[in-house]
């Protein structure tokens, strides 16, 4: 646990708040969405939902303020804590170490940390929506890079990557009858960080120290585009393209991310489902292509939420169980998997009129 805690501290100490890059999941930025499994492309509303689909800001007549929206996410796809413990007292001539490195080379995967903090204000009236947000999104990843699995020269490293970005997000949306079109313009000010931790360094046992790594400051402009279709009075379908212009931060390219969602809005109940159309991966890190299912039950002044999500891009990935509650202007959400280290939690104050 100590070494896993050290890994988590590395990106969090370097980053204030950061933007996703590399093998990134679709960003988790809203606590209400967290409680519903992340299914929000067609089910969300207001300023807190614009990073899922900017068209959602133009659906209803509203004025809303979100201060703040905080979501944290940890996914250990490779059992990093067990890996570090197993290698702690092994050397490059040990067959047990060879077995571990062979498994890592074959299975790939990574440990991913994501955190977001956002605040914003927006309004929608007469079919036109506009808003401004300050969004900060963390994404850090660590994955093994194995260079030799042959005794007695076993070698490799744990590679660390992280991006720090502070984003000013301008959102506009326009309703055309049963169709709402929206867009985000995100101005990103970022710090990109990378480092590594050698396996089997002098004197040749266990994991070495984290190198100083590299750090650079970058800027970029990103564009998100979304559409919301009202198929029936109670059924909506949404499509969003995130980073559609393919922005770059230094030598890191942000590939566009595409997601589709549907929502059924019944009296007191909302049922939603989302599916990633695109798949994202970096080198041997985790591939992400997620689906999400969720529901919200409005009972008087309390909203009860539940959902499921799974990364189908990674074979054998566990299904996360989501739950959340809305108490007036306060939203709380969390998610976990019954097996492995997969955790999410969030808190939000959301004022709407």
C-alpha positions as CSV (number, residue, x, y, z in Angstrom):
1,X,0.0,0.0,0.0
2,X,2.9,2.4,0.7
3,X,4.2,2.2,-2.8
4,X,0.8,2.5,-4.4
5,X,0.3,5.6,-2.2
6,X,3.6,7.0,-3.5
7,X,2.4,6.5,-7.1
8,X,-0.8,8.4,-6.4
9,X,1.1,11.3,-4.8
10,X,3.4,11.7,-7.7
11,X,0.9,13.2,-10.2
12,X,-1.2,14.8,-7.5
13,X,1.8,16.7,-6.1
14,X,2.9,17.8,-9.6
15,X,-0.6,18.7,-10.7
16,X,-3.1,21.3,-9.4
17,X,-5.9,20.0,-11.6
18,X,-5.4,18.3,-14.9
19,X,-6.8,17.2,-18.3
20,X,-7.1,13.8,-19.6
21,X,-4.7,12.5,-22.2
22,X,-3.3,9.2,-23.5
23,X,-5.4,6.1,-22.5
24,X,-8.1,8.3,-21.0
25,X,-11.6,7.4,-20.2
26,X,-14.4,9.8,-21.1
27,X,-14.0,12.4,-18.3
28,X,-16.1,12.0,-15.2
29,X,-17.0,15.7,-14.3
30,X,-20.5,15.6,-12.8
31,X,-21.6,14.1,-9.6
32,X,-25.2,13.5,-10.7
33,X,-23.8,11.6,-13.7
34,X,-21.5,9.6,-11.4
35,X,-24.5,8.3,-9.4
36,X,-26.2,7.2,-12.7
37,X,-23.2,5.2,-13.9
38,X,-21.9,8.0,-16.1
39,X,-24.8,7.8,-18.5
40,X,-25.4,11.5,-19.1
41,X,-25.1,12.4,-22.8
42,X,-28.8,12.5,-23.1
43,X,-29.9,12.5,-19.5
44,X,-28.1,15.6,-18.1
45,X,-29.1,19.2,-17.9
46,X,-27.7,22.5,-16.9
47,X,-24.2,23.9,-16.7
48,X,-22.8,20.8,-14.9
49,X,-23.6,18.6,-17.9
50,X,-21.9,20.6,-20.7
51,X,-18.7,18.4,-20.7
52,X,-20.9,15.4,-21.4
53,X,-22.9,17.2,-24.2
54,X,-23.0,21.0,-24.6
55,X,-26.4,20.7,-26.3
56,X,-27.9,19.8,-22.9
57,X,-27.6,23.5,-21.9
58,X,-30.2,24.5,-24.5
59,X,-32.9,21.9,-23.6
60,X,-34.8,23.6,-20.8
61,X,-35.5,27.1,-19.5
62,X,-33.2,27.4,-16.5
63,X,-30.5,29.4,-14.7
64,X,-28.0,27.4,-12.8
65,X,-24.8,27.8,-10.8
66,X,-22.5,24.9,-10.0
67,X,-19.9,25.5,-7.2
68,X,-18.0,23.2,-7.1
69,X,-18.3,19.9,-8.8
70,X,-15.6,17.5,-7.6
71,X,-15.1,13.9,-8.8
72,X,-12.2,11.6,-8.1
73,X,-11.4,8.3,-9.9
74,X,-8.9,5.5,-9.3
75,X,-8.6,2.4,-11.5
76,X,-5.8,-0.2,-10.9
77,X,-6.0,-2.5,-13.9
78,X,-2.8,-4.3,-13.3
79,X,-2.8,-4.9,-9.6
80,X,0.1,-2.4,-9.1
81,X,0.3,-2.8,-5.3
82,X,0.6,-6.6,-5.6
83,X,3.1,-6.2,-8.4
84,X,5.4,-3.9,-6.4
85,X,5.2,-6.2,-3.3
86,X,6.0,-9.3,-5.4
87,X,9.1,-7.6,-7.0
88,X,10.3,-6.0,-3.8
89,X,12.8,-8.7,-2.9
90,X,13.4,-10.3,-6.3
91,X,16.3,-9.8,-8.7
92,X,16.9,-10.1,-12.4
93,X,18.1,-13.8,-12.1
94,X,15.0,-15.0,-10.3
95,X,12.5,-17.2,-12.2
96,X,9.6,-15.8,-10.2
97,X,10.5,-12.3,-11.4
98,X,10.6,-13.6,-15.0
99,X,7.1,-14.9,-14.6
100,X,5.8,-11.5,-13.4
101,X,7.5,-9.6,-16.2
102,X,6.2,-12.1,-18.8
103,X,2.6,-11.7,-17.5
104,X,3.0,-7.9,-17.6
105,X,4.3,-8.0,-21.1
106,X,1.4,-10.2,-22.3
107,X,-1.4,-8.5,-20.5
108,X,-0.5,-4.8,-20.6
109,X,-2.7,-2.4,-18.7
110,X,-2.1,0.5,-16.4
111,X,-3.1,2.3,-13.2
112,X,-5.1,5.5,-13.9
113,X,-6.0,8.4,-11.7
114,X,-8.5,11.1,-12.7
115,X,-9.7,14.0,-10.7
116,X,-11.9,17.0,-11.7
117,X,-13.0,20.2,-10.2
118,X,-15.3,22.6,-12.0
119,X,-17.5,25.5,-11.3
120,X,-19.8,27.4,-13.7
121,X,-22.9,29.4,-14.4
122,X,-25.3,29.2,-17.3
123,X,-28.8,30.0,-18.5
124,X,-31.2,28.8,-21.1
125,X,-34.3,30.7,-22.4
126,X,-36.2,30.9,-25.6
127,X,-34.3,28.0,-27.1
128,X,-30.9,29.6,-26.5
129,X,-28.4,28.5,-23.9
130,X,-25.1,30.1,-22.9
131,X,-22.6,29.4,-20.1
132,X,-19.1,29.8,-18.8
133,X,-17.2,27.3,-16.6
134,X,-13.8,26.9,-15.1
135,X,-12.9,23.2,-15.5
136,X,-9.8,21.5,-14.1
137,X,-9.3,17.9,-14.8
138,X,-6.5,15.5,-13.6
139,X,-5.3,12.5,-15.5
140,X,-2.3,10.5,-14.4
141,X,-1.3,7.0,-15.6
142,X,1.4,4.5,-14.8
143,X,2.1,1.4,-16.9
144,X,4.9,-1.2,-17.2
145,X,7.4,-1.0,-20.0
146,X,9.2,-4.4,-20.2
147,X,12.5,-4.4,-22.2
148,X,13.8,-7.9,-21.4
149,X,12.2,-11.1,-20.1
150,X,15.3,-13.3,-20.6
151,X,17.2,-14.6,-17.6
152,X,19.6,-13.3,-16.2
153,X,19.0,-9.9,-17.7
154,X,15.4,-9.1,-16.8
155,X,14.8,-5.4,-17.2
156,X,12.0,-2.9,-17.4
157,X,10.4,0.2,-15.9
158,X,7.2,1.7,-14.6
159,X,6.4,4.7,-16.8
160,X,4.5,7.7,-15.3
161,X,2.5,10.2,-17.3
162,X,0.3,13.1,-16.2
163,X,-1.1,16.3,-17.6
164,X,-2.1,19.5,-15.8
165,X,-4.7,21.7,-17.4
166,X,-6.8,24.6,-16.3
167,X,-9.7,25.1,-18.7
168,X,-12.0,28.0,-19.4
169,X,-15.1,26.6,-21.1
170,X,-17.5,28.7,-23.1
171,X,-20.7,26.9,-24.0
172,X,-23.4,27.9,-26.5
173,X,-26.5,25.9,-27.5
174,X,-29.5,26.5,-29.8
175,X,-32.8,24.7,-30.0
176,X,-34.4,24.0,-33.4
177,X,-37.6,22.4,-32.5
178,X,-36.9,18.8,-31.4
179,X,-33.2,19.2,-32.1
180,X,-30.7,21.0,-29.9
181,X,-27.2,21.8,-31.1
182,X,-24.4,22.9,-28.8
183,X,-20.6,23.5,-28.7
184,X,-17.9,24.0,-26.1
185,X,-14.8,26.2,-26.7
186,X,-12.2,25.1,-24.2
187,X,-9.0,27.1,-23.7
188,X,-6.5,24.9,-22.0
189,X,-3.4,26.0,-20.1
190,X,-1.5,22.7,-19.3
191,X,1.7,21.2,-17.8
192,X,2.8,17.9,-19.1
193,X,4.8,15.6,-16.8
194,X,6.5,12.3,-17.4
195,X,8.9,10.1,-15.4
196,X,9.9,6.5,-14.8
197,X,10.9,4.0,-12.1
198,X,13.4,1.4,-13.1
199,X,12.9,-2.3,-12.3
200,X,16.1,-4.1,-11.3
201,X,18.5,-1.2,-11.0
202,X,21.8,-1.3,-9.0
203,X,22.1,-3.3,-6.8
204,X,19.6,-5.2,-9.0
205,X,16.7,-5.9,-6.7
206,X,13.1,-4.6,-6.8
207,X,11.9,-1.2,-7.9
208,X,14.3,1.7,-8.1
209,X,13.6,5.4,-7.4
210,X,11.4,7.7,-9.5
211,X,13.6,9.7,-11.9
212,X,13.2,13.4,-12.1
213,X,11.4,13.1,-15.3
214,X,10.4,16.0,-17.6
215,X,8.0,18.8,-17.4
216,X,6.7,21.3,-20.0
217,X,4.1,24.0,-20.2
218,X,1.7,23.8,-23.1
219,X,-1.5,25.6,-24.4
220,X,-4.3,24.4,-26.7
221,X,-7.8,25.2,-27.8
222,X,-10.3,22.3,-27.9
223,X,-13.8,22.1,-29.4
224,X,-16.6,19.8,-28.3
225,X,-19.8,19.5,-30.4
226,X,-23.0,17.9,-29.3
227,X,-26.5,17.2,-30.6
228,X,-29.7,16.2,-28.7
229,X,-32.7,14.7,-30.5
230,X,-36.1,14.7,-29.0
231,X,-37.5,11.5,-30.6
232,X,-40.7,11.5,-28.5
233,X,-42.0,13.6,-25.7
234,X,-40.2,11.4,-23.1
235,X,-37.3,10.0,-25.2
236,X,-34.0,11.8,-26.0
237,X,-31.0,10.7,-27.9
238,X,-27.7,12.5,-27.7
239,X,-24.4,12.4,-29.6
240,X,-21.2,14.2,-28.6
241,X,-17.8,14.6,-30.1
242,X,-15.2,15.7,-27.6
243,X,-11.8,17.3,-28.8
244,X,-13.2,17.2,-32.3
245,X,-10.5,19.4,-33.6
246,X,-7.8,17.0,-32.4
247,X,-5.8,19.5,-30.2
248,X,-2.2,18.9,-29.2
249,X,-0.3,19.6,-26.0
250,X,3.4,19.5,-27.0
251,X,3.9,16.0,-28.6
252,X,0.7,14.7,-27.2
253,X,-2.3,14.5,-29.6
254,X,-5.8,14.4,-28.2
255,X,-7.8,12.1,-30.4
256,X,-11.5,12.9,-30.7
257,X,-13.8,11.0,-28.4
258,X,-17.3,10.0,-29.5
259,X,-20.1,8.9,-27.3
260,X,-23.8,8.3,-27.9
261,X,-26.6,8.2,-25.3
262,X,-30.3,7.8,-24.8
263,X,-32.6,8.8,-22.0
264,X,-36.2,7.9,-21.1
265,X,-37.8,10.6,-18.9
266,X,-40.9,9.2,-17.1
267,X,-42.7,10.9,-14.2
268,X,-40.4,10.6,-11.2
269,X,-38.0,8.3,-13.1
270,X,-35.2,8.8,-15.6
271,X,-33.5,5.9,-17.3
272,X,-30.3,6.4,-19.3
273,X,-27.7,4.5,-21.3
274,X,-24.4,5.7,-22.9
275,X,-21.8,4.0,-25.1
276,X,-18.4,5.1,-26.3
277,X,-18.1,4.8,-30.0
278,X,-14.3,5.5,-30.0
279,X,-11.5,3.6,-28.3
280,X,-8.5,5.3,-26.6
281,X,-5.2,3.8,-25.7
282,X,-1.5,4.6,-25.3
283,X,1.3,2.1,-25.9
284,X,0.8,-0.7,-23.4
285,X,-1.6,1.3,-21.2
286,X,-5.3,0.5,-20.7
287,X,-7.7,0.8,-23.6
288,X,-11.0,2.5,-22.8
289,X,-14.3,2.0,-24.5
290,X,-17.0,2.2,-21.9
291,X,-20.7,1.6,-21.6
292,X,-22.9,3.0,-18.8
293,X,-26.5,2.3,-17.6
294,X,-28.2,4.4,-14.9
295,X,-31.5,5.5,-13.4
296,X,-32.7,8.4,-11.2
297,X,-35.8,8.2,-8.9
298,X,-37.2,11.6,-7.8
299,X,-39.1,11.1,-4.5
300,X,-40.2,14.5,-3.1
301,X,-37.1,16.5,-2.4
302,X,-34.8,13.5,-2.6
303,X,-33.3,12.0,-5.8
304,X,-32.0,8.4,-5.6
305,X,-29.6,7.3,-8.3
306,X,-28.0,4.0,-9.3
307,X,-26.1,2.6,-12.3
308,X,-23.5,0.3,-13.8
309,X,-20.5,0.9,-16.0
310,X,-17.9,-1.3,-17.7
311,X,-14.8,-0.7,-19.8
312,X,-15.4,-3.2,-22.6
313,X,-12.1,-2.1,-24.2
314,X,-10.2,-4.1,-21.6
315,X,-10.9,-7.8,-21.5
316,X,-11.9,-9.0,-18.0
317,X,-12.6,-5.5,-16.7
318,X,-15.0,-5.5,-13.7
319,X,-18.3,-3.8,-13.8
320,X,-18.5,-0.8,-11.5
321,X,-21.6,-0.3,-9.2
322,X,-22.7,3.3,-8.9
323,X,-24.9,5.0,-6.4
324,X,-25.8,8.6,-5.6
325,X,-28.3,10.9,-3.8
326,X,-29.5,14.4,-4.5
327,X,-30.7,16.4,-1.5
328,X,-31.9,19.7,-2.9
329,X,-28.8,21.6,-3.9
330,X,-26.4,18.9,-2.7
331,X,-25.3,15.9,-4.8
332,X,-23.2,13.0,-3.6
333,X,-22.1,10.0,-5.7
334,X,-19.7,7.0,-5.5
335,X,-18.8,3.9,-7.5
336,X,-16.7,0.8,-6.8
337,X,-16.0,-2.7,-8.2
338,X,-16.4,-5.9,-6.1
339,X,-13.0,-7.0,-7.3
340,X,-9.8,-5.0,-7.7
341,X,-9.0,-1.4,-6.9
342,X,-11.6,0.6,-8.7
343,X,-13.1,3.6,-6.9
344,X,-14.9,6.8,-7.7
345,X,-16.4,9.5,-5.5
346,X,-17.9,13.0,-5.9
347,X,-19.6,16.0,-4.3
348,X,-21.4,18.9,-5.8
349,X,-23.4,22.1,-4.9
350,X,-25.8,22.9,-7.7
351,X,-28.2,25.8,-7.5
352,X,-30.9,26.0,-10.1
353,X,-33.9,28.2,-10.8
